[in-house]
């Protein structure tokens, strides 16, 4: 997993998409029952957290063959891999285009929350 920063360049190889990270949103997910049971066996006296936090990179398309410029989408942070630093800029690479989320109710909700937080920062 790559360390995410605002302004990092993201390349999706399969889709021919170049985008920039505009915001980072964290989402909580329930752990699997198997993972919870393993944690309880390991430390029976310690309370087990049921959720885990996952970073999502909110990106905007800068250049693409099939998408209009400025389209927003999400990429789970754990799917991105650090590729290189070029002229001080970090380039993150996503090998499969199907890990990026372009549409859906929860995607629109996160994009709206991200836009509101970015607008309030400026």
N, CA and C atoms as a LAMMPS dump frame, in Angstrom:
ITEM: TIMESTEP
0
ITEM: NUMBER OF ATOMS
366
ITEM: BOX BOUNDS ff ff ff
-5.0000000000000000e+02 5.0000000000000000e+02
-5.0000000000000000e+02 5.0000000000000000e+02
-5.0000000000000000e+02 5.0000000000000000e+02
ITEM: ATOMS id mol type element x y z
1 1 1 N 0.842 -1.17 0
2 1 2 C 0 0 0
3 1 3 C 0.889 1.236 0
4 2 1 N 0.531 2.181 -0.802
5 2 2 C 1.282 3.419 -0.91
6 2 3 C 0.769 4.433 0.11
7 3 1 N 1.648 5.296 0.555
8 3 2 C 1.26 6.377 1.447
9 3 3 C 0.634 7.47 0.586
10 4 1 N -0.596 7.858 0.894
11 4 2 C -1.334 8.808 0.071
12 4 3 C -1.127 10.241 0.537
13 5 1 N -0.978 11.121 -0.405
14 5 2 C -0.912 12.557 -0.157
15 5 3 C -1.749 13.269 -1.203
16 6 1 N -2.285 14.42 -0.836
17 6 2 C -3 15.23 -1.821
18 6 3 C -2.004 15.696 -2.878
19 7 1 N -2.443 15.686 -4.112
20 7 2 C -1.59 16.132 -5.212
21 7 3 C -0.794 15.026 -5.88
22 8 1 N -0.812 13.811 -5.337
23 8 2 C -0.096 12.705 -5.973
24 8 3 C -0.754 12.349 -7.305
25 9 1 N 0.063 11.946 -8.263
26 9 2 C -0.459 11.527 -9.557
27 9 3 C -0.772 10.036 -9.515
28 10 1 N -1.939 9.658 -10.052
29 10 2 C -2.368 8.261 -10.098
30 10 3 C -2.509 7.856 -11.555
31 11 1 N -1.896 6.722 -11.893
32 11 2 C -2.009 6.185 -13.247
33 11 3 C -2.724 4.846 -13.181
34 12 1 N -3.762 4.688 -14.008
35 12 2 C -4.451 3.408 -14.123
36 12 3 C -4.035 2.826 -15.459
37 13 1 N -3.242 1.777 -15.398
38 13 2 C -2.646 1.224 -16.625
39 13 3 C -3.681 0.677 -17.594
40 14 1 N -4.635 -0.118 -17.085
41 14 2 C -5.587 -0.788 -17.979
42 14 3 C -6.529 0.182 -18.677
43 15 1 N -6.873 1.291 -18.011
44 15 2 C -7.833 2.224 -18.585
45 15 3 C -7.199 3.41 -19.284
46 16 1 N -5.876 3.556 -19.186
47 16 2 C -5.213 4.699 -19.795
48 16 3 C -5.637 6.014 -19.154
49 17 1 N -5.78 6.012 -17.821
50 17 2 C -6.265 7.182 -17.1
51 17 3 C -5.137 7.769 -16.25
52 18 1 N -4.997 9.083 -16.298
53 18 2 C -4.081 9.808 -15.421
54 18 3 C -4.941 10.76 -14.596
55 19 1 N -4.766 10.711 -13.274
56 19 2 C -5.58 11.535 -12.377
57 19 3 C -4.713 12.041 -11.235
58 20 1 N -5.263 12.983 -10.474
59 20 2 C -4.584 13.522 -9.304
60 20 3 C -5.447 13.332 -8.072
61 21 1 N -4.814 13.022 -6.945
62 21 2 C -5.519 12.852 -5.678
63 21 3 C -5.905 14.236 -5.172
64 22 1 N -7.209 14.456 -4.961
65 22 2 C -7.677 15.747 -4.462
66 22 3 C -7.99 15.703 -2.974
67 23 1 N -8.311 14.518 -2.449
68 23 2 C -8.653 14.392 -1.035
69 23 3 C -8.493 12.927 -0.629
70 24 1 N -8.411 12.717 0.679
71 24 2 C -8.331 11.366 1.22
72 24 3 C -9.447 11.217 2.238
73 25 1 N -10.319 10.258 2.029
74 25 2 C -11.442 9.99 2.924
75 25 3 C -11.245 8.622 3.566
76 26 1 N -11.565 8.525 4.846
77 26 2 C -11.448 7.254 5.568
78 26 3 C -12.835 6.671 5.752
79 27 1 N -12.983 5.384 5.539
80 27 2 C -14.243 4.679 5.737
81 27 3 C -14.027 3.517 6.672
82 28 1 N -15.04 3.244 7.495
83 28 2 C -14.972 2.133 8.438
84 28 3 C -15.723 0.939 7.859
85 29 1 N -15.144 -0.235 8.022
86 29 2 C -15.76 -1.471 7.565
87 29 3 C -15.75 -2.482 8.694
88 30 1 N -16.754 -3.32 8.712
89 30 2 C -16.793 -4.398 9.696
90 30 3 C -15.763 -5.45 9.314
91 31 1 N -15.084 -5.94 10.33
92 31 2 C -14.131 -7.019 10.09
93 31 3 C -14.893 -8.317 9.844
94 32 1 N -14.253 -9.252 9.204
95 32 2 C -14.893 -10.541 8.948
96 32 3 C -14.975 -11.337 10.25
97 33 1 N -15.932 -12.236 10.336
98 33 2 C -16.108 -13.054 11.537
99 33 3 C -14.864 -13.898 11.801
100 34 1 N -14.227 -14.366 10.763
101 34 2 C -13.011 -15.172 10.902
102 34 3 C -11.879 -14.351 11.525
103 35 1 N -11.749 -13.114 11.096
104 35 2 C -10.699 -12.246 11.618
105 35 3 C -10.964 -11.897 13.088
106 36 1 N -12.22 -11.66 13.438
107 36 2 C -12.577 -11.359 14.83
108 36 3 C -12.288 -12.558 15.72
109 37 1 N -12.651 -13.756 15.271
110 37 2 C -12.401 -14.967 16.064
111 37 3 C -10.906 -15.186 16.269
112 38 1 N -10.111 -14.935 15.242
113 38 2 C -8.663 -15.09 15.355
114 38 3 C -8.086 -14.104 16.37
115 39 1 N -8.585 -12.871 16.352
116 39 2 C -8.102 -11.869 17.292
117 39 3 C -8.501 -12.215 18.733
118 40 1 N -9.698 -12.777 18.915
119 40 2 C -10.141 -13.157 20.257
120 40 3 C -9.323 -14.327 20.794
121 41 1 N -8.956 -15.267 19.927
122 41 2 C -8.131 -16.393 20.37
123 41 3 C -6.73 -15.932 20.752
124 42 1 N -6.226 -14.962 20.029
125 42 2 C -4.868 -14.479 20.254
126 42 3 C -4.757 -13.736 21.595
127 43 1 N -5.711 -12.88 21.893
128 43 2 C -5.735 -12.102 23.137
129 43 3 C -7.128 -12.19 23.76
130 44 1 N -7.421 -13.235 24.536
131 44 2 C -8.781 -13.41 25.046
132 44 3 C -9.203 -12.335 26.055
133 45 1 N -8.259 -11.697 26.739
134 45 2 C -8.608 -10.709 27.751
135 45 3 C -8.755 -9.296 27.182
136 46 1 N -8.226 -9.072 26.008
137 46 2 C -8.245 -7.745 25.404
138 46 3 C -9.515 -7.572 24.559
139 47 1 N -10.203 -6.412 24.666
140 47 2 C -11.396 -6.202 23.824
141 47 3 C -11.001 -6.098 22.348
142 48 1 N -11.874 -6.576 21.481
143 48 2 C -11.602 -6.616 20.048
144 48 3 C -12.386 -5.507 19.358
145 49 1 N -11.69 -4.702 18.565
146 49 2 C -12.381 -3.699 17.753
147 49 3 C -13.05 -4.398 16.59
148 50 1 N -14.289 -4.079 16.355
149 50 2 C -15.064 -4.761 15.315
150 50 3 C -14.85 -4.124 13.944
151 51 1 N -14.464 -2.855 13.891
152 51 2 C -14.304 -2.175 12.608
153 51 3 C -12.831 -1.895 12.321
154 52 1 N -12.555 -1.659 11.049
155 52 2 C -11.222 -1.214 10.644
156 52 3 C -11.384 -0.038 9.688
157 53 1 N -10.419 0.845 9.683
158 53 2 C -10.454 2.03 8.834
159 53 3 C -9.658 1.778 7.563
160 54 1 N -10.222 2.207 6.436
161 54 2 C -9.574 2.027 5.14
162 54 3 C -9.524 3.38 4.433
163 55 1 N -8.339 3.801 3.95
164 55 2 C -8.262 5.079 3.23
165 55 3 C -8.723 4.925 1.778
166 56 1 N -9.434 5.932 1.302
167 56 2 C -9.842 5.997 -0.095
168 56 3 C -9.304 7.288 -0.687
169 57 1 N -8.678 7.192 -1.842
170 57 2 C -8.172 8.37 -2.537
171 57 3 C -9.281 8.907 -3.435
172 58 1 N -9.656 10.164 -3.215
173 58 2 C -10.623 10.836 -4.076
174 58 3 C -9.81 11.494 -5.187
175 59 1 N -10.063 11.079 -6.428
176 59 2 C -9.25 11.527 -7.566
177 59 3 C -10.085 12.261 -8.594
178 60 1 N -9.417 13.126 -9.362
179 60 2 C -10.034 13.789 -10.506
180 60 3 C -9.209 13.488 -11.736
181 61 1 N -9.891 13.146 -12.816
182 61 2 C -9.244 12.779 -14.068
183 61 3 C -8.573 14.002 -14.69
184 62 1 N -7.298 13.848 -15.063
185 62 2 C -6.56 14.901 -15.757
186 62 3 C -6.445 14.587 -17.246
187 63 1 N -6.345 13.277 -17.561
188 63 2 C -6.204 12.871 -18.951
189 63 3 C -6.706 11.43 -19.074
190 64 1 N -7.575 11.181 -20.039
191 64 2 C -8.097 9.83 -20.243
192 64 3 C -8.627 9.68 -21.653
193 65 1 N -8.675 8.434 -22.09
194 65 2 C -9.195 8.153 -23.428
195 65 3 C -10.716 8.104 -23.428
196 66 1 N -11.31 7.571 -22.352
197 66 2 C -12.746 7.303 -22.352
198 66 3 C -13.561 8.18 -21.41
199 67 1 N -12.918 8.891 -20.487
200 67 2 C -13.638 9.709 -19.507
201 67 3 C -13.392 11.186 -19.752
202 68 1 N -14.386 12.026 -19.435
203 68 2 C -14.147 13.471 -19.561
204 68 3 C -13.22 13.974 -18.451
205 69 1 N -12.464 14.995 -18.742
206 69 2 C -11.538 15.591 -17.768
207 69 3 C -12.357 16.184 -16.627
208 70 1 N -11.908 15.961 -15.399
209 70 2 C -12.597 16.487 -14.227
210 70 3 C -13.542 15.498 -13.565
211 71 1 N -13.696 14.314 -14.132
212 71 2 C -14.553 13.294 -13.536
213 71 3 C -13.943 12.821 -12.224
214 72 1 N -14.772 12.74 -11.186
215 72 2 C -14.293 12.279 -9.892
216 72 3 C -14.508 10.789 -9.725
217 73 1 N -13.602 10.138 -9.007
218 73 2 C -13.746 8.719 -8.711
219 73 3 C -12.943 8.369 -7.471
220 74 1 N -13.145 7.163 -6.959
221 74 2 C -12.48 6.691 -5.743
222 74 3 C -11.603 5.495 -6.038
223 75 1 N -10.511 5.407 -5.302
224 75 2 C -9.648 4.23 -5.364
225 75 3 C -9.317 3.835 -3.934
226 76 1 N -9.507 2.562 -3.569
227 76 2 C -9.071 2.139 -2.234
228 76 3 C -7.557 2.292 -2.122
229 77 1 N -7.108 2.888 -1.037
230 77 2 C -5.697 3.177 -0.862
231 77 3 C -4.81 1.952 -0.859
232 78 1 N -5.338 0.831 -0.4
233 78 2 C -4.517 -0.378 -0.339
234 78 3 C -4.305 -1.005 -1.709
235 79 1 N -5.008 -0.552 -2.729
236 79 2 C -4.826 -1.071 -4.089
237 79 3 C -3.737 -0.322 -4.859
238 80 1 N -3.372 0.866 -4.384
239 80 2 C -2.359 1.658 -5.077
240 80 3 C -0.959 1.212 -4.686
241 81 1 N -0.064 1.231 -5.655
242 81 2 C 1.322 0.863 -5.407
243 81 3 C 2.225 2.028 -5.789
244 82 1 N 3.203 2.307 -4.914
245 82 2 C 4.164 3.375 -5.174
246 82 3 C 5.025 2.96 -6.358
247 83 1 N 5.15 3.855 -7.326
248 83 2 C 5.951 3.532 -8.502
249 83 3 C 7.289 4.265 -8.485
250 84 1 N 7.26 5.577 -8.437
251 84 2 C 8.513 6.333 -8.438
252 84 3 C 8.25 7.784 -8.085
253 85 1 N 9.328 8.489 -7.799
254 85 2 C 9.263 9.935 -7.635
255 85 3 C 9.925 10.556 -8.846
256 86 1 N 9.206 11.461 -9.475
257 86 2 C 9.744 12.114 -10.662
258 86 3 C 9.599 13.613 -10.48
259 87 1 N 10.699 14.324 -10.473
260 87 2 C 10.721 15.77 -10.265
261 87 3 C 10.015 16.163 -8.972
262 88 1 N 10.156 15.339 -7.934
263 88 2 C 9.549 15.633 -6.643
264 88 3 C 8.103 15.206 -6.515
265 89 1 N 7.493 14.717 -7.592
266 89 2 C 6.104 14.267 -7.555
267 89 3 C 6.055 12.757 -7.408
268 90 1 N 5.137 12.278 -6.592
269 90 2 C 4.958 10.841 -6.406
270 90 3 C 3.987 10.319 -7.444
271 91 1 N 4.331 9.199 -8.057
272 91 2 C 3.461 8.555 -9.028
273 91 3 C 2.984 7.241 -8.422
274 92 1 N 1.656 7.097 -8.307
275 92 2 C 1.053 5.876 -7.792
276 92 3 C 0.406 5.147 -8.955
277 93 1 N 0.52 3.824 -8.964
278 93 2 C 0.028 3.036 -10.094
279 93 3 C -1.026 2.052 -9.607
280 94 1 N -2.108 1.961 -10.366
281 94 2 C -3.162 0.984 -10.131
282 94 3 C -3.164 0.047 -11.322
283 95 1 N -2.93 -1.232 -11.077
284 95 2 C -2.804 -2.182 -12.184
285 95 3 C -4.147 -2.562 -12.794
286 96 1 N -5.199 -2.686 -11.99
287 96 2 C -6.5 -3.094 -12.516
288 96 3 C -7.48 -1.952 -12.491
289 97 1 N -8.135 -1.681 -13.616
290 97 2 C -9.07 -0.559 -13.661
291 97 3 C -10.354 -0.863 -12.89
292 98 1 N -10.599 -2.109 -12.539
293 98 2 C -11.846 -2.461 -11.882
294 98 3 C -11.838 -2.183 -10.383
295 99 1 N -10.701 -1.788 -9.816
296 99 2 C -10.645 -1.439 -8.4
297 99 3 C -11.145 -0.014 -8.175
298 100 1 N -11.149 0.813 -9.2
299 100 2 C -11.621 2.194 -9.076
300 100 3 C -13.143 2.208 -9.134
301 101 1 N -13.753 3.048 -8.29
302 101 2 C -15.206 3.182 -8.225
303 101 3 C -15.604 4.499 -8.881
304 102 1 N -16.326 4.43 -10.013
305 102 2 C -16.714 5.624 -10.736
306 102 3 C -18.153 6.039 -10.482
307 103 1 N -18.998 5.101 -10.086
308 103 2 C -20.405 5.437 -9.903
309 103 3 C -20.991 4.632 -8.749
310 104 1 N -22.141 5.076 -8.309
311 104 2 C -22.829 4.424 -7.209
312 104 3 C -23.246 5.451 -6.167
313 105 1 N -24.204 5.066 -5.35
314 105 2 C -24.747 5.984 -4.35
315 105 3 C -23.69 6.386 -3.323
316 106 1 N -22.943 5.404 -2.811
317 106 2 C -21.963 5.724 -1.779
318 106 3 C -20.783 6.49 -2.35
319 107 1 N -20.465 6.28 -3.622
320 107 2 C -19.389 7.035 -4.27
321 107 3 C -19.787 8.511 -4.369
322 108 1 N -21.028 8.762 -4.778
323 108 2 C -21.513 10.139 -4.876
324 108 3 C -21.514 10.812 -3.51
325 109 1 N -21.868 10.059 -2.472
326 109 2 C -21.893 10.592 -1.113
327 109 3 C -20.486 10.992 -0.658
328 110 1 N -19.507 10.141 -0.912
329 110 2 C -18.127 10.435 -0.516
330 110 3 C -17.565 11.597 -1.333
331 111 1 N -17.863 11.645 -2.635
332 111 2 C -17.386 12.745 -3.465
333 111 3 C -17.969 14.083 -3.007
334 112 1 N -19.26 14.082 -2.619
335 112 2 C -19.888 15.31 -2.128
336 112 3 C -19.272 15.748 -0.803
337 113 1 N -19.019 14.794 0.094
338 113 2 C -18.389 15.118 1.381
339 113 3 C -16.975 15.65 1.167
340 114 1 N -16.262 15.067 0.219
341 114 2 C -14.908 15.51 -0.083
342 114 3 C -14.908 16.92 -0.65
343 115 1 N -15.84 17.194 -1.561
344 115 2 C -15.923 18.516 -2.16
345 115 3 C -16.264 19.566 -1.098
346 116 1 N -17.157 19.225 -0.174
347 116 2 C -17.513 20.157 0.898
348 116 3 C -16.321 20.432 1.806
349 117 1 N -15.539 19.397 2.116
350 117 2 C -14.383 19.593 2.998
351 117 3 C -13.285 20.382 2.291
352 118 1 N -13.081 20.15 1.015
353 118 2 C -12.073 20.892 0.26
354 118 3 C -12.475 22.355 0.115
355 119 1 N -13.761 22.607 -0.141
356 119 2 C -14.246 23.98 -0.261
357 119 3 C -14.154 24.743 1.06
358 120 1 N -14.394 24.052 2.174
359 120 2 C -14.322 24.714 3.478
360 120 3 C -12.872 25.008 3.884
361 121 1 N -11.911 24.231 3.368
362 121 2 C -10.5 24.471 3.661
363 121 3 C -9.965 25.704 2.943
364 122 1 N -10.571 26.035 1.82
365 122 2 C -10.052 27.167 1.02
366 122 3 C -10.624 28.467 1.448
